Amino acid sequence: MLIVQGDKILAQMRNVDVQLDNVIFDVGHTYVIKNFEVEKNSGHYKATRHGFKINFVKTTKVTP
């Protein structure tokens, strides 16, 4: 799978699972995201048309 500039993917963060200290995602910026899960975006409600979504977990790390 190739993600090109402009693609959107759903990312889920559950407060009980993730401890990210003041991480704010700005449109147009690039971030390195490590230690996350990828699964099919198969629910009834889809925030994006992307076929997959990412789930942030306790060990997820985000850096600019």
Number of C-alpha atoms within 10 A of each C-alpha: 3 5 9 7 7 7 10 14 17 16 15 12 16 11 11 8 13 15 16 15 7 6 11 8 11 8 6 8 7 10 11 8 12 13 12 14 13 11 10 10 18 11 7 6 7 13 13 14 12 15 12 15 20 16 17 23 19 15 13 17 16 16 9 9
